[in-house]
């Protein structure tokens, strides 16, 4: 970190900066220049509170030389992290993982039928919300704990792993007990108390990018998880808020290569929420795989017109079958392959 002093800063102002740096437990290196003085902060471990320095008399600006996150960065760990799940499923290696299922669990028949259909097409992980954070309090909020039991039933019958969202601290324990992957949704990306608990939950975490979050904010949220000891973290691009109303969100595919450059963590893409329009999901899922996404998470419903949530962006089962055929070709073209579901044990 570099603290740049204003032109004409006094000796006392420079000494104060040095003193505060030392009080914070770091070393200070004054660096005189022709026009102005700068002070280098040495030993930055990623926990420096820059606000203590920015407000000091004589300080013009504070320049972050290193990234504000540490453990999620390529500087900390250069080789890619591979999150290994039950049944040999791996996220972040050479395989592209497909996660699919309805937005929300509505009934046993619906979730089991959806699980069978997405597995037939090639998905290896079932998605489905037991709790649903909705913009309107009058919209369907999910079945709650009974929904978790139905997801477990679908897993038992199909062998698919289960990914479902934990909305709050109370529900996190129930989700972690049942799910193979705990999802932290976009609205909770910066719920830091929830992130800390998720970092100690003992299960892999799928962390979705917030609706207005920068890449740095996403990686800092992931840092909370790793700081608590959970290194099995999967990032997810699901679109950010934009001024354009042509689609539900702006599906930011550039974040995939950007994250791969900055972080060792795997990143998957959610074209369903990224676009909000069924006819846009397939082309954007193809594009995500071509851009290097380690997986896709897609909403698929047996009867989208009857869905209690997000029916307009949910694929029909035959459309998901088409999508999987196409992404297999794309994955092979870039030297990868789509992960295949395991057989159900007798």
Secondary structure as the mmCIF struct_conf table of DSSP 4:
data_model
#
loop_
_struct_conf.conf_type_id
_struct_conf.id
_struct_conf.beg_label_comp_id
_struct_conf.beg_label_asym_id
_struct_conf.beg_label_seq_id
_struct_conf.end_label_comp_id
_struct_conf.end_label_asym_id
_struct_conf.end_label_seq_id
STRN STRN1 UNK A 2 UNK A 5
HELX_LH_PP_P HELX_LH_PP_P1 UNK A 6 UNK A 6
TURN_TY1_P TURN_TY1_P1 UNK A 7 UNK A 8
HELX_RH_AL_P HELX_RH_AL_P1 UNK A 11 UNK A 23
TURN_TY1_P TURN_TY1_P2 UNK A 24 UNK A 25
STRN STRN2 UNK A 27 UNK A 32
BEND BEND1 UNK A 34 UNK A 35
STRN STRN3 UNK A 37 UNK A 42
BEND BEND2 UNK A 46 UNK A 46
TURN_TY1_P TURN_TY1_P3 UNK A 50 UNK A 50
HELX_RH_AL_P HELX_RH_AL_P2 UNK A 51 UNK A 54
TURN_TY1_P TURN_TY1_P4 UNK A 55 UNK A 55
BEND BEND3 UNK A 56 UNK A 56
TURN_TY1_P TURN_TY1_P5 UNK A 57 UNK A 58
STRN STRN4 UNK A 59 UNK A 63
BEND BEND4 UNK A 66 UNK A 66
BEND BEND5 UNK A 68 UNK A 68
TURN_TY1_P TURN_TY1_P6 UNK A 71 UNK A 72
STRN STRN5 UNK A 73 UNK A 73
TURN_TY1_P TURN_TY1_P7 UNK A 74 UNK A 76
BEND BEND6 UNK A 79 UNK A 79
HELX_LH_PP_P HELX_LH_PP_P2 UNK A 80 UNK A 81
STRN STRN6 UNK A 83 UNK A 84
HELX_RH_3T_P HELX_RH_3T_P1 UNK A 86 UNK A 88
STRN STRN7 UNK A 90 UNK A 91
BEND BEND7 UNK A 92 UNK A 94
STRN STRN8 UNK A 95 UNK A 101
BEND BEND8 UNK A 103 UNK A 103
STRN STRN9 UNK A 104 UNK A 104
HELX_RH_AL_P HELX_RH_AL_P3 UNK A 108 UNK A 121
TURN_TY1_P TURN_TY1_P8 UNK A 122 UNK A 122
BEND BEND9 UNK A 124 UNK A 124
STRN STRN10 UNK A 125 UNK A 127
STRN STRN11 UNK A 129 UNK A 129
BEND BEND10 UNK A 130 UNK A 131
BEND BEND11 UNK A 135 UNK A 136
TURN_TY1_P TURN_TY1_P9 UNK A 137 UNK A 138
BEND BEND12 UNK A 139 UNK A 139
TURN_TY1_P TURN_TY1_P10 UNK A 144 UNK A 144
HELX_RH_AL_P HELX_RH_AL_P4 UNK A 145 UNK A 158
STRN STRN12 UNK A 161 UNK A 165
BEND BEND13 UNK A 168 UNK A 168
HELX_RH_AL_P HELX_RH_AL_P5 UNK A 169 UNK A 178
BEND BEND14 UNK A 180 UNK A 180
STRN STRN13 UNK A 181 UNK A 184
HELX_RH_3T_P HELX_RH_3T_P2 UNK A 186 UNK A 188
TURN_TY1_P TURN_TY1_P11 UNK A 189 UNK A 190
HELX_RH_AL_P HELX_RH_AL_P6 UNK A 192 UNK A 198
TURN_TY1_P TURN_TY1_P12 UNK A 199 UNK A 200
BEND BEND15 UNK A 201 UNK A 203
STRN STRN14 UNK A 204 UNK A 208
HELX_LH_PP_P HELX_LH_PP_P3 UNK A 209 UNK A 210
TURN_TY1_P TURN_TY1_P13 UNK A 211 UNK A 212
HELX_RH_AL_P HELX_RH_AL_P7 UNK A 215 UNK A 227
TURN_TY1_P TURN_TY1_P14 UNK A 228 UNK A 229
STRN STRN15 UNK A 233 UNK A 237
STRN STRN16 UNK A 240 UNK A 240
BEND BEND16 UNK A 243 UNK A 243
BEND BEND17 UNK A 246 UNK A 249
STRN STRN17 UNK A 250 UNK A 250
TURN_TY1_P TURN_TY1_P15 UNK A 253 UNK A 253
HELX_RH_AL_P HELX_RH_AL_P8 UNK A 254 UNK A 262
STRN STRN18 UNK A 263 UNK A 263
BEND BEND18 UNK A 264 UNK A 265
STRN STRN19 UNK A 266 UNK A 269
HELX_RH_AL_P HELX_RH_AL_P9 UNK A 271 UNK A 275
HELX_RH_AL_P HELX_RH_AL_P10 UNK A 278 UNK A 290
TURN_TY1_P TURN_TY1_P16 UNK A 291 UNK A 292
BEND BEND19 UNK A 294 UNK A 294
STRN STRN20 UNK A 295 UNK A 299
STRN STRN21 UNK A 300 UNK A 300
TURN_TY1_P TURN_TY1_P17 UNK A 302 UNK A 303
HELX_RH_3T_P HELX_RH_3T_P3 UNK A 304 UNK A 306
BEND BEND20 UNK A 308 UNK A 309
HELX_RH_3T_P HELX_RH_3T_P4 UNK A 311 UNK A 313
HELX_LH_PP_P HELX_LH_PP_P4 UNK A 314 UNK A 314
STRN STRN22 UNK A 315 UNK A 315
HELX_LH_PP_P HELX_LH_PP_P5 UNK A 316 UNK A 316
HELX_RH_AL_P HELX_RH_AL_P11 UNK A 317 UNK A 333
TURN_TY1_P TURN_TY1_P18 UNK A 334 UNK A 335
STRN STRN23 UNK A 337 UNK A 338
HELX_LH_PP_P HELX_LH_PP_P6 UNK A 341 UNK A 345
#
